[in-house]
Amino acid sequence: MAGVAEVRERPSTQTSTGQPSTCSAALSALELRLAIELGSTVMRVSDLLALRPGSIVRLDHAADAPVDLTVEGRPIGRGEVIVIDDMLALRVTDVVGAARTPDPEGSES
């Protein structure tokens, strides 16, 4: 059985003069911590204690596989890791959009 979604109009984020509302401006100024998870692994405590400078820890993520971009632990997109001026960066390839809505079984469509 298909679910029924209620559609509501989003409140305007601009004043009648076309300027952003105070609420919108305040939200736009917030800073949030973004994180990119390159991979993970499971290690025995003895191996963890044996780590030294130069030790190599293998991760469970292929080097060319997309990585997840999260905000406060919640996924917001995916991308590929690149290097710009000797610094790691993320080229965003997918953004979790507002158009995705949960289906009746609880997964996103």
Secondary structure, DSSP 4 states (H G I P E B T S, - for coil): ----PPP-PPPPSB-TTSPBPHHHHHHHT----EEEE-------HHHHHT--TT-----SS-TTS-EEEEETTEEEEEEEEEEETTEEEEEEEEE--TT--B-TTS-B-
